[in-house]
Amino acid sequence: MMKQAFLILCTGVFISTSPCLTGQEPGRDPLMEQFHAISSHDLLNWAATLSSPEFNGRMTGSPGFVKATTWVAENLEKWGIKPAGDEGTYFQWFDHGYNEVHNLGGLSLHIPIKGGDTIIKQYRFPDGYFPGMNSGSGEVTAEVVFVGYGVTAPELDYDDYAGVDVQGKIVMFCRDVPYKDSRNPEYSKWVKYCYHHYKLDNAVKHGAAGMIYIDGLHANPNISYHPGFVWCGIGDEVLNDLFAGQKHTYREIMGKIDQSFKPHSFPTGKMMTIRASTTWHEGKACNVLGMIPGTDPGLKDEWVVVGAHLDAVGNCGVLLPGALDNASGCVDIMGAARAMAAAGIPLKRSVLFAFFGGEETGLVGSGLVARKLKQEGKKVAAYINLDMVGNGTGFHLAGGSTWPEVFKHFEAANEKYLHRSMGSSEVRSHYGRPRSDAAHFEKAGIPTLSLYTTRPVKPVYYHLPGDDVHSLTPEIMEDAAKLLLLSLTGIANEE
């Protein structure tokens, strides 16, 4: 099967590169010349540029993000890749506001002592708290009320706010919902309550003045903005302090909720202060789209699409560079795109290179691209997604086992030239909120594969300041770009 897959790749790629089709001198193989020209040095330099202070964390809608889109488009134009955005440009624009975070803000606990005095415990960033990326600006001091998952679902006979007064208080709740099996259709009844936007909006609706979110110590811009409503994320230190002296630990209470599907909300009796300094801006953002048109009269209107999100999570008072997540995926595609354009091989199908905005704020840009392709009646032969493809020694293609006719091109190229470990998995039913740009294409019934790197050899700083170029392994990025070059060409040229 492996040998047969490679022969198919050869038929799709190498026959089309013969001198009689390309005008090249006998014995010369422009595809392999460009394969070997892909350089980890170039990819690392591009990743360093995208994750530099110049682009300020690439928050969708911000000036830094727009500057990054211009930089990518300029490179595509320089390499001879045609624009595929609006009105003959590389850009596909959409409205998208963003929050400018001026500093780290603060979080503190008021500890009463004998004699009526109070000790203020200040928590430290990033180990104690993380600023709310879409927090309103201001300061709130109030009692903390624990409200479980922060969910009000009358049709499910569940309400974390029942029996507690949160008016003017700081609410504390965690992510997700009591129902845990996202592979079960029953989960679909709960999924709308998983969204960060819903949880914050529900807190505001109940009259809370602020919130602390048990969501891990990292940046999260995928949440609502309400002027004056301040919030931050917390970790175990704050949790332990707030649950000290209570009847049960945090984990004991969450266990009871998950088992019984009954809320266990209560006022903690403890006062905290949250501070945030932010400015909300209305704005616009865009996807960057470039293409190499197909040449076959019967196949050129079919598209092979490869995409990665260009946005990252911005600046929380400290730069969040977004090198692995997801400058890595973007520069891998750029490396393959430059090589494919330079090789000049006629492609039967058209290849679209997509750099999405708004992934970190709810898969906004990829949804726009998927909808527009459908509206325009485009047939998409395959969609390949790259996210965090820059730290490790092996490859994994989610969806590869479901779509073997697409996966065979990756498998054959890897076996022949790269010799990396490579796994695949099936597309499985999932009723939770979508977490990847690939979800829009999967939902449309398009053969969709997501390329990941496996066996990380460096720490992964997810949505943290440490996600800079030092978190990347450039050798795997070079091989990812080479893998894309051969595989995309094979898919585009298969009969």
N, C-alpha and C positions, 0 to 999 in steps of 0.2 A: 504493500500500500504506500509506504514511504517513497519507494522508487518510482511508482506510478505518479505520485503527487509531484515529484520533482520533474518528471518528464513533461507533465502538464505545464508546470512553471516555465520550463525551457521552451515549450511550444508557444506559450503566451508572450514570453519576453524575448528570448534570444533569436527566434526566427525573425521577429520584427526588426532586429538590429543588423540584419545582414546587409552587405554593401549595396546590393541591388535596390534595397528599400531606402537606405539612408544616404547613399552617395559617399559613404566613407570608404577609404582605401581597404583593400582586402587584408584580413587578419586583425583589423582594429575593432575593438569592442567598446564603444563609448559608454555603455551602461556600466561596465566593470571599471572603466577609467574613473567615472564619477563615484562609484562605490568606494574605491580606494582613496578618493580625494576627500571624502567626508572625514573631518578632523575633530577629535575631542577638544583640541585647543580652541577652535572656532566656537564650538557649542558652549564651552565653559565661559568664553568671553561674552557671548550673547546672553547667557544666563546671568552673568555678573552685571551686564548693562541693565537688564530688565529688573533685577533685584536691587539696583543702586538707589541711593537717596534721591536721585533726579526724578524718579517715578513715584517716590513716596508711598510705596506699598500697593500701588495700582488699585485702589478702591474704585469700584465701578462708579462712573459719573464724575469722579474727581479730576482736576487738571492733570495729576500724575498719570491716571489711567489713560486719558485722552492722548497725552504725550506718548505713552507706550504704544497705543494703536497707530499713531503716526509713524513711529520708528519701525514697527513691523511692516506697515504698508510701503514705506520707502524702500525697504529691503526687497519686498516682493516685486516692486516695480523695477528695481535695479537688476534683478535676476531674470526679467522678461516674463514674469508670471502675470497673466491678464487680470484686470479687476473684475470682480463678480458681485459687487455691492450695489447700492442704489445709484441710479443715473450715471452709470459708467465709472463709478468710483470704487474704491476698495471697502467703503464703509456702509454699514447697514445700521442706521441710527434708531434709537428708541429713548423715550423719556426715562430718566432714572435719577432721583435725588440721592444725596449722600450726606453723611454727617462728618463734620470736621472736629476731631477730638484734640483739644489744645494742650492737655496735660494728663497725667496719670490719675488725677482726682484723688480720692481717698476713701478708706473704710475704717471705722473705729467702733470699739465696743465700750460702753459706759459701765463700769464695774463699781457698784455702791460699796462703801466700807463703813465701819462703825463711826458714829459721830456725824453722819449725814454727808460726808464727803464722797467724792467719786474719783476713781482712777480711770483714765482714758487709755485703752490699749489700741495703739495704731497698728494696723496690719500692713504688711509690706508687699509690694508688687515684685515679681509675679507669683510668689509662693503663697501668699495669703489671699489675694483677691486679683481680679482682672477687670479693667474698666469696661463698662458697657459700650460697645462700639456705636450703637444707635441710642444711647442714653440722651435724655433731655439734659439741659444745663441747670445747675442749681445745687442746693444742699438740703437734705432732709434729716431730721433727728426724730426718731419715733420708736415705739415698741415693735419688736419683730413678732409676727404671727405666722406660725407654720401652717401651710395649706397643702401639704402633700404634693400632688401633681399639678395643682392650680387649675383643675378642670371642673366645669359646670356642664353636665350632660344629662338633662332631665329625661330624655328618651331612654337612657341607660340606667336611670335611677341612681345617679351618682353626682355628688356635688361636694367638692372639697371646701367650699365656702359656707356650707350650711352650718348654722349654729355658732359662727364666729364673727366678730365685728372687726373689719379691717379698715374702716373709714379713717383716713389720715395716718394709717399704720404702714409699716414696711412688711410686705409679704415675702415669705420664703417658700420656694417650691422647687421641684426637680423636673428634669426633662422626661419625655415619653408619657406612658399611660400605664394603668395597672395590668392591662391585657398585654402579654408579652410575645405571643406566637404570631409574628408578622407573616408567616407562611400560611396561616389559616384564614379562610375568607371572613371569619368572624371579626378579624382585626380591622376590616374595612369600616366597621361601625365606630371604631375608636380613632381612626387615623387623622381625622380633621382636628382632633384635640392634641395631636403630637406637635403641631407646628409652633415654633417659637413665637410667631406673630400672634397666634391665637392666645397663647398663655399671657403675654404681656397685655394684649387688648382686654382680656378678661379681668386682669388685675385692676386696670384702669376703670373698667366698667363697675367694679365693686367698690370703688372709692379709695383704693390704696394710694399712698403718696410716693411709694418707691418699692423696689423689690431687690432681693438678692437671689440669684439664680444658681441652683446646684447643677451646673452644666459643665464642670471641669474648668481648669484654669487656662483658658485660651480665648482668643478673639472670636467673636461671633457677630458678624454684621447682618445675618439673616433673621432679622427681628424688627418689629414695628418701632416707629419713632413717635413719641408724644411729647410736645413741649412741656418742660418742667417736670416730667416724670423721670426720676433718676434711678439708675440701677447699676449693678455690677455682678460679676460672676464670683463664686467662692469655691474653696476647696475644703479639705478635711480639717484644717486648723480652726476655721471659723465654725464649721459644723460642730466640732467637738466642744468649742466654747459655748455655743448656744444650747447644746443639749446637755451640758454639764448640770447635774442636779435635777434633771427631769426624770420622770418615772421610767422612761425607756430610752435607749439609744436611737439614733437616727435609723440605723439599719434594722433594728427590731421593729420600729414603727412601720417602715416601708414594707417589711416582710408581712406584717399583719394586713396592710392595705392590699398587697398583691394577692394574698390568700383569700381574703374575705370580700374583696371589692367594696369595702366600706371605708369611708374617709376616717382619719384620725387627726383632725386639725385641732390646734390649740394655741393660745397666746403663750409665748415663751416667758413673758415677764422681764425680758431683757431689752435694753435700749441700744440702738446703733445709730451712727451717723454715716450717710453716704454723700460724697461730694463728686460733682462732675462739672467740667467746663467744656462745652461743645457749641457748635453752630451748625444748624441745618441749612443745606443749600439745595434748591431745585436745580436740576441739571439734565444733561443728555449724555448718553453713552452709546457705544456701538459695538458691533461685531466687525472683524476684519476678514474679508473674503477674497481669495485669489484663486485662479483656476488655470489649468492647462487643458485646452479644448480637445475633445476627441476628433478623430479624422475619418472614422469608418461611417459611411452613410447610414448604415442600419443600426449602429450602436452609439454614435456620438451624443445622442440625447439621453443616454443612460449615464448616471453619475456614480462615481466612487468618491465618497466624502470621508475626510479625515479631520478630526477636530480636537481642540484642547482649550481649556479656559485660560484666557489671558489675565483675568483679574486676580487679585489677591485680597488680603483683608485690611490693607491700609496702614494707618499709623495711630497708635493709641496713646500718644505722648512719647512713645518709643517706636522706631521704625520696625515694621513687620515685613521683611523683605520678600517672602513668597518665592524662594528659589526652587525648592523641591515642589512646592504646591503653589503655582504650577508653571513657573518659568521653564522647568525641565521639559514638560510635555510640549510646550510651545517651540522651544529651540530644537527638539528632536524633529518636529514637523518641518521647521524651517530648513534644517539640514537636508532632509529628504527632498523638500521642494526645490531647493537650489540645485541639488544634484540632478533631479529629474529634468528640470528646465535646461541645464547645461548639457545633458546627454543628448537632448534633441530627438529622442526616439518617438516616432509616430505612435500615438495611443489610440486604440479603438474607442474606448469610452473616455468621457471627460472626467478629470480629477479636480475636486474642490477642496481647497485648504481653508479651514475655518478656525478662527481664533475668537473665542466667545467672550463677551462681557456678561456680568451678572450671574455667574455660576455660584459665587459665594453668597449671593443674596436671593437665591431661589431658582437657579437654572433658567434665568430670564433669556439670555441671548440664544442659547441652544434651542429653546422652545420657539423663538422667532424664526430661526433658520429652518427647523423641521416643518413648521406651519407654512412657511413661504414655499418651500419645495413642493409640498402637497398642493397648495393653492395653484401653483404654476404647472401642475401636472408632471413634475419631474419624476422619472423612475430612478430610484437609488438602488444600485446593485449591491452596495455594502456601505456601512458606516463603521469607521474605526475611531475609538475614543482613546485619548491619552491623558492620564492624570497622575501626577507624582511618579513619573517614569525617569528616575535619575538617581536611585540609591539602591544598589544591590548587585547581584551576580547572575541572576536568572530572569526569565520572562514567564509571565502567565497571561493567557488570553481568555478572559471571561466571555462565555458565549461560543468559544471555539468548538466545543463538543456538540453544540446545537447546530452550528453552521460549518460543517466540515468542508464544504465546497469553497469557503472563504479561508478557513484555518489552514488548509493544505498549502497555501502559498507561503504563509509564515513558517510552517513546519519544514517545508522543503528548503527555503532559503537559510533557515537556521542550521539545518543538518549539513548543508553543502558548504556554508561559508563561516558561520559564527560559532557553532558548537557550544552554545549556552544551554543550560537546563531550561526546558520549556514545558509548561503545563497548560491544561485547558479545563474548562468547566462548562456545565450546561446553564442555559438561561432558565431560572426557576421562578415560579409564581411568587410574587412579593406584594403584599397589600399595604405596606408601610409607605411613608412619604418618600418620593424619589430623591436619591442622594447623588446622582451622577447625570451629567449631560447626556449620557447614552440612553437614559430612560425615555426621552422624547422619541428617539428613533426606534427603540424597541417597541414602544407603544404603537407606532405607525406600521409595525410589521416588517420593518427593514432588517435584513441580516446585520446584526450589530455585534461587534467584538470590542472589548475594552482591554487595552494593553497595559500591563503593570510590570514593574520590576519586583523581584522576589529576593529573599535572603539579604536584607539590608545589612550593610557593613559599617554604617555610621548611625548615630542617634537620629531619630525622626522628631523634628521640632514642629509639631502640627499647630499652625496658627500662632506661632511664638516668635519672639525676636531672633532665636537661634537658627531660623530657617533661611540661612544665607548660603553663598556658594560653597562654603566649607562643609556643608551638609551633603554635597553632591559627590557622586563617583563618576567622573567624566567618561571613563571607559565604557560603562554600560549605556551611557547616553549616545556615544558614537555608534555602538552596535544597534541601539534602538533605531537611530536614523537610517543605518544601513539596512536593517530589517524592513523598515517602512519602504525604502526606495525599491527594493526588489519585490516586496509583497504587493504594494500598490500598483506597480507596473504590471505584475502578473495578473492581478484582478482586472485591471483595465484592459488588458490584451487577450484575456481568455476568450475563446470562441463561444 
